[in-house]
Amino acid sequence: MTPMLESADAAPARISRLSARLRPRGAPPMWLVVALTCAGQFLVVLDVSVVNVALPSMRTGLGLDEQGLQWVVNAYAIAFAGFMLLGGRAGDLYGRKRMFLVGLGLFTLASAAGGLAQDDWQLLVARAVQGLGAAVLAPSTLTILTASVPEGAARARAIGTWTAVGAGGGAAGGLVGGLLVETLSWRWVLLINVPVGAVVLCAAAWFLTEGRAGDGRRLDLPGALLVTAGLGTLAYGISQTEAAGWTAPATLLPLLAGPALLGVFLAVEARTASPLMPLGLLRVRSVSSANVSMFLCGSAMFCMWFFMTLYAQNVLGYTPLEAGLALVPSSLAVILGSKLAPRLMRPVGPRNVAVLGTLVAVAGFAWQSTMTADGSYVTAILFPGVLMMLGAGLAATPLASLATSGAAPEEAGLVSGLVNTSRTMGGSLGLAVLSTLAASESAGSATPQALTEGYALAFRVGAGVLAAGVVLMWVWLPRRAAQVP
């Protein structure tokens, strides 16, 4: 184990040993395991939606420009995506409960630092560290869940609950974030994670039991650094195209360096004895097809909250609280979709449910792309938002189920991390591309009409990406996961 990891997990390890001595022996009830793992996932998703509502206020408070706003989201997303595989592998090798505690502790401390930031760079650094904590935490939530719930319908329902509760973070985040910004300040959208994280941390340390499936191999830290650097460099290059142009050195250098770093990452993974991402795993059809599908879905759906929040506040003139309330039905729709998906997977199969969900989302994105500067709430936010997020909920559960169906027990954390990595990596690159397209379409103008044209273009492109995803899912996804009866 590396010195950095030893120092990071020493305190949670002591907590885990102490709680093991104090509590009675025996596994905790299944409902409690589901509740705690879902709470961890809830916090990870809550942070995204809370920050989206606060973006205009952050811009005023710290003097951020449009590119800075994008990086408030992407600093978190890129660190999250880049280190997720490392977090999943660390859970397999060193203990899933331990990594749950390490990730949640780091996430909570970074939330406090972000809430107290005095300069834009301090906020961006805190957001990146938050993403690192989330990358360690999120794979452990799904791995602990799948390791504790038997295969079959029970596991499908548990995954559906995990997806739905995570989506509930979107609903709570929009509402709570708007309320906090209006009654206190934007800083509390980050500081709110501190008491919630502390409560979940204590409960997890007390009740969860340790589990691992690895053999003590070393972590592939070079691989994690390469994939994170490659993704971040590529996203930065994309974001520079609108300000500097495609041929400027400030654009060309990162656009070339990013894919090169990702290529080096693949070369390292092919040669190292303990790869972060065993490339042979991608030869399993269920794993590769579901993760590519998740990447495409994430590239469009991740951006929905970002553009809808900006549209509501910058164009329609909503307050932060009104914007949060406006998006609550959309967040509830993704919960509904996540709970419906397991019921549909049994009779029609996970592939068909994923295709159906993505088609519903395509309809929502296409509708949203017709937005106008004087749109009404019902037709410009409510109905298209509900369709987009209902489709997202229907698609996410079968894709996660298919992706994990081909994993051996010792690879469970890795595959769980890969699912989240694909979705978040797609989201971060999608946000960089769609934000650049929207800014280019607006041509630097901040008028409601110009902003609306930019946001509408982003949704049109998102609809096209999802339509391509529908074709890919129908052709490539296996018809049925082995463990889904």
URNOR-V792292 format. One record per backbone hydrogen bond with DSSP energy under -0.5 kcal/mol. NH is the residue of the N-H (numbers start at 1). CO is the residue of the C=O. E is the energy in kcal/mol with one decimal. If there is no record, write none. Layout:
nh=NH co=CO e=E
nh=NH co=CO e=E
This chain:
nh=6 co=2 e=-2.3
nh=7 co=3 e=-2.5
nh=8 co=4 e=-1.9
nh=9 co=5 e=-2.2
nh=10 co=6 e=-0.7
nh=13 co=9 e=-1.9
nh=14 co=10 e=-2.0
nh=15 co=11 e=-2.3
nh=16 co=12 e=-2.6
nh=17 co=13 e=-2.3
nh=18 co=14 e=-2.5
nh=19 co=15 e=-2.8
nh=20 co=16 e=-1.8
nh=21 co=17 e=-1.5
nh=22 co=18 e=-1.7
nh=23 co=19 e=-2.2
nh=33 co=29 e=-1.8
nh=34 co=30 e=-2.6
nh=35 co=31 e=-2.2
nh=36 co=32 e=-2.5
nh=37 co=33 e=-2.5
nh=38 co=34 e=-2.3
nh=39 co=35 e=-1.9
nh=40 co=36 e=-1.9
nh=41 co=37 e=-2.0
nh=42 co=38 e=-2.6
nh=43 co=39 e=-1.9
nh=44 co=40 e=-1.6
nh=45 co=41 e=-2.1
nh=46 co=42 e=-3.0
nh=47 co=43 e=-1.8
nh=48 co=44 e=-0.7
nh=48 co=45 e=-0.6
nh=49 co=45 e=-1.7
nh=50 co=46 e=-2.7
nh=51 co=47 e=-1.7
nh=52 co=48 e=-1.9
nh=53 co=49 e=-1.6
nh=54 co=50 e=-1.1
nh=55 co=51 e=-0.7
nh=55 co=52 e=-1.0
nh=58 co=54 e=-2.6
nh=59 co=55 e=-2.5
nh=60 co=56 e=-1.7
nh=61 co=57 e=-2.6
nh=62 co=58 e=-2.6
nh=63 co=59 e=-1.1
nh=64 co=59 e=-0.8
nh=69 co=65 e=-2.3
nh=70 co=66 e=-1.9
nh=71 co=67 e=-1.8
nh=72 co=68 e=-1.4
nh=73 co=69 e=-1.1
nh=74 co=70 e=-2.7
nh=75 co=71 e=-2.5
nh=76 co=72 e=-0.5
nh=77 co=73 e=-2.2
nh=78 co=74 e=-3.1
nh=79 co=75 e=-1.3
nh=80 co=76 e=-2.5
nh=81 co=77 e=-2.9
nh=82 co=78 e=-3.0
nh=83 co=79 e=-1.9
nh=84 co=80 e=-0.6
nh=84 co=81 e=-0.5
nh=85 co=81 e=-0.5
nh=87 co=83 e=-2.4
nh=88 co=84 e=-2.7
nh=89 co=85 e=-2.5
nh=90 co=86 e=-2.6
nh=91 co=87 e=-1.8
nh=92 co=88 e=-1.5
nh=93 co=89 e=-2.3
nh=94 co=90 e=-3.0
nh=95 co=91 e=-1.2
nh=96 co=211 e=-3.0
nh=99 co=95 e=-2.1
nh=100 co=96 e=-2.0
nh=101 co=97 e=-2.4
nh=102 co=98 e=-2.5
nh=103 co=99 e=-2.8
nh=104 co=100 e=-2.3
nh=105 co=101 e=-2.4
nh=106 co=102 e=-2.5
nh=107 co=103 e=-2.5
nh=108 co=104 e=-2.2
nh=109 co=105 e=-2.2
nh=110 co=106 e=-2.4
nh=111 co=107 e=-1.8
nh=112 co=108 e=-1.7
nh=113 co=109 e=-2.0
nh=114 co=110 e=-2.6
nh=115 co=111 e=-2.2
nh=116 co=112 e=-1.1
nh=117 co=114 e=-1.1
nh=123 co=119 e=-1.7
nh=124 co=120 e=-2.3
nh=125 co=121 e=-2.4
nh=126 co=122 e=-2.3
nh=127 co=123 e=-2.4
nh=128 co=124 e=-2.0
nh=129 co=125 e=-2.3
nh=130 co=126 e=-2.5
nh=131 co=127 e=-2.2
nh=132 co=128 e=-1.9
nh=133 co=129 e=-2.5
nh=134 co=130 e=-2.8
nh=135 co=131 e=-2.1
nh=136 co=132 e=-1.4
nh=137 co=133 e=-2.2
nh=138 co=134 e=-3.1
nh=139 co=135 e=-0.6
nh=140 co=136 e=-0.7
nh=141 co=137 e=-1.5
nh=142 co=138 e=-1.5
nh=143 co=139 e=-2.4
nh=144 co=140 e=-2.7
nh=145 co=141 e=-1.6
nh=146 co=142 e=-2.7
nh=147 co=143 e=-2.3
nh=148 co=144 e=-1.2
nh=148 co=145 e=-0.6
nh=149 co=145 e=-1.4
nh=155 co=150 e=-0.6
nh=156 co=152 e=-2.2
nh=157 co=153 e=-2.5
nh=158 co=154 e=-2.2
nh=159 co=155 e=-2.9
nh=160 co=156 e=-2.2
nh=161 co=157 e=-2.3
nh=162 co=158 e=-2.7
nh=163 co=159 e=-2.7
nh=164 co=160 e=-2.6
nh=165 co=161 e=-3.1
nh=166 co=162 e=-2.0
nh=167 co=163 e=-2.4
nh=168 co=164 e=-2.0
nh=169 co=165 e=-0.9
nh=169 co=166 e=-1.0
nh=170 co=167 e=-1.6
nh=171 co=167 e=-1.2
nh=172 co=168 e=-2.9
nh=173 co=169 e=-2.5
nh=174 co=170 e=-2.1
nh=175 co=171 e=-1.7
nh=176 co=172 e=-3.3
nh=177 co=173 e=-2.6
nh=178 co=174 e=-1.9
nh=179 co=175 e=-2.1
nh=180 co=176 e=-2.7
nh=181 co=177 e=-2.5
nh=182 co=178 e=-1.9
nh=183 co=179 e=-2.4
nh=184 co=180 e=-2.6
nh=185 co=180 e=-0.6
nh=188 co=185 e=-1.2
nh=189 co=186 e=-1.5
nh=190 co=187 e=-1.4
nh=191 co=187 e=-2.1
nh=192 co=188 e=-1.7
nh=193 co=190 e=-1.5
nh=194 co=191 e=-1.5
nh=195 co=191 e=-0.6
nh=196 co=192 e=-1.2
nh=197 co=193 e=-2.9
nh=198 co=194 e=-2.2
nh=199 co=195 e=-2.0
nh=200 co=196 e=-2.2
nh=201 co=197 e=-2.5
nh=202 co=198 e=-2.2
nh=203 co=199 e=-2.3
nh=204 co=200 e=-2.7
nh=205 co=201 e=-2.3
nh=206 co=202 e=-1.7
nh=207 co=203 e=-2.6
nh=208 co=204 e=-1.5
nh=213 co=92 e=-1.1
nh=214 co=92 e=-2.6
nh=221 co=219 e=-1.5
nh=224 co=220 e=-1.7
nh=225 co=221 e=-2.5
nh=226 co=222 e=-2.4
nh=227 co=223 e=-2.4
nh=228 co=224 e=-2.0
nh=229 co=225 e=-2.6
nh=230 co=226 e=-2.7
nh=231 co=227 e=-2.2
nh=232 co=228 e=-2.7
nh=233 co=229 e=-2.5
nh=234 co=230 e=-2.2
nh=235 co=231 e=-2.5
nh=236 co=232 e=-2.3
nh=237 co=233 e=-2.3
nh=238 co=234 e=-2.2
nh=239 co=235 e=-2.2
nh=240 co=236 e=-1.3
nh=241 co=237 e=-0.7
nh=241 co=238 e=-1.1
nh=243 co=239 e=-0.5
nh=244 co=240 e=-3.0
nh=245 co=240 e=-0.7
nh=245 co=241 e=-1.2
nh=248 co=245 e=-0.7
nh=251 co=248 e=-1.5
nh=252 co=248 e=-2.9
nh=253 co=249 e=-2.3
nh=255 co=251 e=-1.9
nh=256 co=252 e=-2.1
nh=257 co=253 e=-2.8
nh=258 co=254 e=-2.6
nh=259 co=255 e=-0.7
nh=260 co=256 e=-1.4
nh=261 co=257 e=-2.6
nh=262 co=258 e=-2.1
nh=263 co=259 e=-2.3
nh=264 co=260 e=-2.3
nh=265 co=261 e=-2.2
nh=266 co=262 e=-2.0
nh=267 co=263 e=-2.1
nh=268 co=264 e=-2.7
nh=269 co=265 e=-2.5
nh=270 co=266 e=-1.7
nh=271 co=267 e=-0.9
nh=271 co=268 e=-0.7
nh=272 co=268 e=-2.6
nh=275 co=272 e=-0.5
nh=281 co=278 e=-1.7
nh=282 co=279 e=-1.1
nh=283 co=280 e=-1.5
nh=284 co=281 e=-1.6
nh=285 co=283 e=-0.6
nh=288 co=284 e=-2.5
nh=289 co=285 e=-2.6
nh=290 co=286 e=-1.3
nh=291 co=287 e=-1.8
nh=292 co=288 e=-2.2
nh=293 co=289 e=-2.1
nh=294 co=290 e=-2.2
nh=295 co=291 e=-2.2
nh=296 co=292 e=-2.1
nh=297 co=293 e=-2.5
nh=298 co=294 e=-2.7
nh=299 co=295 e=-2.0
nh=300 co=296 e=-0.9
nh=300 co=297 e=-0.7
nh=301 co=297 e=-2.9
nh=302 co=298 e=-1.9
nh=303 co=300 e=-0.7
nh=304 co=300 e=-0.5
nh=304 co=301 e=-0.9
nh=305 co=301 e=-0.5
nh=306 co=302 e=-0.5
nh=307 co=303 e=-2.3
nh=308 co=304 e=-2.5
nh=309 co=305 e=-2.2
nh=310 co=306 e=-1.8
nh=311 co=307 e=-2.6
nh=312 co=308 e=-2.5
nh=313 co=309 e=-2.1
nh=314 co=310 e=-2.9
nh=315 co=310 e=-0.6
nh=315 co=311 e=-1.5
nh=316 co=311 e=-2.1
nh=318 co=312 e=-2.8
nh=323 co=319 e=-2.8
nh=324 co=320 e=-2.3
nh=325 co=321 e=-2.6
nh=326 co=322 e=-2.4
nh=327 co=323 e=-1.3
nh=328 co=325 e=-1.0
nh=329 co=325 e=-0.5
nh=331 co=327 e=-2.0
nh=332 co=328 e=-2.6
nh=333 co=329 e=-1.8
nh=334 co=330 e=-1.5
nh=335 co=331 e=-1.4
nh=336 co=332 e=-2.3
nh=337 co=333 e=-2.7
nh=338 co=334 e=-2.1
nh=339 co=335 e=-2.0
nh=340 co=336 e=-2.1
nh=341 co=337 e=-2.0
nh=342 co=338 e=-0.7
nh=343 co=339 e=-0.5
nh=343 co=340 e=-0.5
nh=344 co=340 e=-1.7
nh=345 co=341 e=-2.2
nh=346 co=342 e=-1.0
nh=347 co=343 e=-0.7
nh=348 co=344 e=-2.2
nh=349 co=344 e=-0.5
nh=349 co=345 e=-1.6
nh=351 co=479 e=-1.0
nh=353 co=349 e=-1.6
nh=354 co=350 e=-2.5
nh=355 co=351 e=-2.3
nh=356 co=352 e=-2.5
nh=357 co=353 e=-2.7
nh=358 co=354 e=-2.1
nh=359 co=355 e=-2.2
nh=360 co=356 e=-2.1
nh=361 co=357 e=-2.1
nh=362 co=358 e=-2.3
nh=363 co=359 e=-2.0
nh=364 co=360 e=-1.8
nh=365 co=361 e=-2.7
nh=366 co=362 e=-2.7
nh=367 co=363 e=-2.2
nh=368 co=364 e=-2.6
nh=369 co=365 e=-1.7
nh=370 co=367 e=-1.8
nh=371 co=368 e=-1.8
nh=375 co=372 e=-1.3
nh=380 co=376 e=-2.4
nh=381 co=377 e=-1.9
nh=382 co=377 e=-2.9
nh=383 co=378 e=-2.4
nh=385 co=381 e=-1.8
nh=386 co=382 e=-2.5
nh=387 co=383 e=-2.2
nh=388 co=384 e=-2.5
nh=389 co=385 e=-2.3
nh=390 co=386 e=-2.6
nh=391 co=387 e=-2.1
nh=392 co=388 e=-1.7
nh=393 co=389 e=-2.3
nh=394 co=390 e=-2.1
nh=395 co=391 e=-2.1
nh=396 co=392 e=-2.1
nh=397 co=393 e=-1.1
nh=398 co=394 e=-0.7
nh=399 co=395 e=-1.7
nh=400 co=396 e=-2.5
nh=401 co=397 e=-2.4
nh=402 co=398 e=-2.6
nh=403 co=399 e=-2.4
nh=404 co=400 e=-1.9
nh=405 co=401 e=-0.8
nh=405 co=402 e=-0.6
nh=406 co=402 e=-0.5
nh=406 co=403 e=-0.5
nh=407 co=404 e=-1.3
nh=411 co=408 e=-1.9
nh=412 co=409 e=-1.3
nh=415 co=411 e=-2.6
nh=416 co=412 e=-2.4
nh=417 co=413 e=-2.4
nh=418 co=414 e=-2.3
nh=419 co=415 e=-2.1
nh=420 co=416 e=-1.7
nh=421 co=417 e=-2.6
nh=422 co=418 e=-2.7
nh=423 co=419 e=-1.8
nh=424 co=420 e=-2.6
nh=425 co=421 e=-3.4
nh=426 co=422 e=-2.1
nh=427 co=423 e=-1.9
nh=428 co=424 e=-2.7
nh=429 co=425 e=-2.2
nh=430 co=426 e=-2.7
nh=431 co=427 e=-2.6
nh=432 co=428 e=-1.9
nh=433 co=429 e=-2.5
nh=434 co=430 e=-3.1
nh=435 co=431 e=-2.5
nh=436 co=432 e=-1.6
nh=437 co=433 e=-2.4
nh=438 co=434 e=-2.6
nh=439 co=435 e=-2.5
nh=440 co=436 e=-2.4
nh=441 co=437 e=-2.3
nh=442 co=438 e=-2.0
nh=443 co=439 e=-1.1
nh=444 co=439 e=-0.9
nh=445 co=442 e=-1.9
nh=451 co=447 e=-2.7
nh=452 co=448 e=-2.4
nh=453 co=449 e=-2.1
nh=454 co=450 e=-1.8
nh=455 co=451 e=-2.6
nh=456 co=452 e=-2.8
nh=457 co=453 e=-1.9
nh=458 co=454 e=-1.8
nh=459 co=455 e=-1.8
nh=460 co=456 e=-2.1
nh=461 co=457 e=-2.5
nh=462 co=458 e=-2.2
nh=463 co=459 e=-2.2
nh=464 co=460 e=-1.9
nh=465 co=461 e=-2.3
nh=466 co=462 e=-2.3
nh=467 co=463 e=-2.1
nh=468 co=464 e=-2.0
nh=469 co=465 e=-1.8
nh=470 co=466 e=-1.9
nh=471 co=467 e=-1.5
nh=472 co=468 e=-2.1
nh=473 co=469 e=-2.7
nh=474 co=470 e=-2.3
nh=475 co=471 e=-1.9
nh=476 co=472 e=-2.8
nh=477 co=472 e=-0.5
nh=477 co=473 e=-1.4
nh=484 co=481 e=-1.3
nh=485 co=483 e=-0.7
